[in-house]
Amino acid sequence: MSGEMSHESTFREVQRFRQRWLWAVVVGGGLVSAVAGGPVGVLVAAALVAFVWSLRLVTEVRDDGLYVRFAPFHRSFRRVPWSAVESVESTRYRPLREYGGWGIRWRPRAVAFNVSGSRGVFVERPDDRDLLIGSQRPDELATAIRKRWQETDR
């Protein structure tokens, strides 16, 4: 997307996987790999830890749309233009039951981007998949989206 950085952000949230239980699993698996696999196991363990550490969900509300990037899977932001938004709602959800976990999760007619917790913003999109964005600040995110969305001519 050319010029995407020229639009000023009115809301920005960066989330990372920092849950203790997840790191216990990652480090525990890494230790088993390192002990069982020797030098190659150590490399695999280090790569796994570095990869999980690098994961981050970045959400921005800009004047021309909602931007979401789940790095390192997305090299650039995914933009949802305001014309593609039908409704916005701060919500509580069940990540495991409703979406099968955390990360980038698909289900029929919806995609979720979530890192932790059970709060987020649900964006209904009439011509595309609905979108759930997990957030540690869902009310603030929903308010920022509604404000920008209502300011546009859509």
C-alpha positions as CSV (number, residue, x, y, z in Angstrom):
1,M,0.0,0.0,0.0
2,S,1.6,3.2,-1.1
3,G,1.5,6.2,1.2
4,E,0.0,4.3,4.2
5,M,2.4,5.9,6.6
6,S,1.3,9.4,5.6
7,H,-1.9,9.1,7.6
8,E,-1.7,10.1,11.2
9,S,-2.9,7.6,13.8
10,T,-5.4,8.7,16.4
11,F,-5.2,5.3,18.2
12,R,-2.3,2.9,18.4
13,E,-2.0,-0.3,20.4
14,V,0.8,-2.8,20.3
15,Q,0.3,-6.2,21.9
16,R,2.7,-9.1,22.4
17,F,2.4,-12.6,23.7
18,R,3.7,-12.2,27.3
19,Q,1.5,-14.6,29.2
20,R,3.4,-16.6,31.8
21,W,1.7,-19.9,30.9
22,L,2.7,-19.5,27.2
23,W,6.3,-18.8,28.1
24,A,6.4,-21.8,30.4
25,V,5.3,-24.0,27.5
26,V,7.7,-22.3,25.0
27,V,10.7,-22.4,27.3
28,G,9.9,-25.9,28.6
29,G,9.6,-27.2,25.0
30,G,12.8,-25.4,24.2
31,L,14.7,-27.0,27.1
32,V,13.4,-30.4,26.1
33,S,14.5,-29.8,22.5
34,A,17.9,-28.5,23.6
35,V,18.6,-31.5,25.9
36,A,17.2,-34.1,23.4
37,G,18.6,-32.5,20.2
38,G,22.0,-31.4,21.2
39,P,23.4,-28.4,19.3
40,V,20.6,-28.6,16.7
41,G,18.1,-28.7,19.5
42,V,19.6,-25.6,21.0
43,L,19.3,-23.8,17.6
44,V,15.7,-25.0,17.2
45,A,14.9,-23.9,20.8
46,A,16.5,-20.5,20.3
47,A,14.6,-20.0,17.0
48,L,11.3,-20.9,18.6
49,V,11.8,-18.5,21.5
50,A,12.9,-15.7,19.2
51,F,9.9,-16.3,16.9
52,V,7.4,-16.2,19.7
53,W,9.1,-13.1,21.2
54,S,8.8,-11.3,17.8
55,L,5.0,-11.8,17.4
56,R,3.0,-8.7,17.9
57,L,-0.4,-7.3,17.0
58,V,-0.4,-3.6,16.0
59,T,-3.8,-1.9,15.7
60,E,-4.1,1.7,14.4
61,V,-7.0,4.0,13.8
62,R,-6.2,6.5,11.0
63,D,-8.2,9.1,9.1
64,D,-8.6,6.7,6.1
65,G,-9.3,3.5,7.9
66,L,-8.6,0.8,10.5
67,Y,-5.2,-0.8,10.2
68,V,-4.1,-4.2,11.6
69,R,-0.8,-5.9,11.4
70,F,0.1,-9.2,12.9
71,A,3.9,-9.3,12.7
72,P,5.9,-11.1,11.4
73,F,3.1,-12.7,9.4
74,H,2.0,-9.5,7.8
75,R,4.8,-7.5,6.3
76,S,2.6,-4.4,6.1
77,F,-0.7,-3.3,7.6
78,R,-4.0,-4.6,6.4
79,R,-6.4,-1.7,5.9
80,V,-10.1,-1.7,6.4
81,P,-11.4,1.5,4.8
82,W,-14.3,3.3,6.6
83,S,-16.6,2.5,3.6
84,A,-16.2,-1.2,4.4
85,V,-17.4,-0.8,8.0
86,E,-21.1,-1.4,8.9
87,S,-20.9,-1.4,12.7
88,V,-18.4,-1.4,15.6
89,E,-18.9,-2.9,19.1
90,S,-16.7,-3.4,22.1
91,T,-17.2,-7.0,23.2
92,R,-16.2,-9.8,25.4
93,Y,-15.5,-13.1,23.7
94,R,-14.2,-16.6,24.4
95,P,-11.0,-17.1,22.3
96,L,-10.8,-20.8,22.6
97,R,-14.5,-21.6,22.2
98,E,-15.4,-19.0,19.5
99,Y,-12.1,-18.8,17.5
100,G,-10.0,-21.8,18.5
101,G,-7.4,-19.8,20.3
102,W,-5.1,-16.8,19.9
103,G,-3.2,-15.4,16.9
104,I,-4.8,-15.1,13.5
105,R,-7.9,-17.2,13.6
106,W,-10.5,-17.8,10.9
107,R,-14.0,-19.1,11.0
108,P,-16.8,-18.8,8.5
109,R,-17.5,-15.1,7.7
110,A,-15.1,-13.8,10.3
111,V,-11.4,-13.5,11.1
112,A,-9.9,-12.7,14.5
113,F,-6.6,-11.1,15.4
114,N,-5.9,-11.6,19.1
115,V,-3.0,-12.0,21.5
116,S,-4.4,-12.3,25.0
117,G,-7.4,-11.8,27.1
118,S,-11.1,-12.0,26.2
119,R,-11.9,-8.4,25.2
120,G,-11.9,-6.8,21.9
121,V,-13.7,-4.9,19.2
122,F,-16.1,-6.6,16.7
123,V,-16.2,-4.9,13.3
124,E,-19.1,-5.9,11.0
125,R,-18.3,-5.7,7.4
126,P,-21.1,-6.1,4.8
127,D,-19.0,-7.2,1.8
128,D,-16.2,-9.1,3.5
129,R,-15.4,-11.2,6.5
130,D,-16.3,-9.6,9.9
131,L,-13.3,-8.7,12.0
132,L,-12.6,-9.3,15.7
133,I,-9.6,-7.4,17.0
134,G,-8.5,-8.4,20.5
135,S,-7.5,-5.4,22.7
136,Q,-6.4,-4.5,26.2
137,R,-8.2,-1.2,25.6
138,P,-11.4,-2.2,23.7
139,D,-13.6,0.7,24.8
140,E,-11.0,3.2,23.8
141,L,-10.4,1.4,20.4
142,A,-14.2,1.2,19.7
143,T,-14.6,4.9,20.5
144,A,-11.7,5.9,18.2
145,I,-13.0,3.7,15.4
146,R,-16.6,5.1,15.7
147,K,-15.3,8.7,15.8
148,R,-13.2,8.4,12.6
149,W,-15.8,6.2,10.9
150,Q,-18.6,8.7,11.6
151,E,-16.5,11.7,10.4
152,T,-16.1,10.2,6.9
153,D,-18.6,10.3,4.1
154,R,-18.4,6.6,3.7
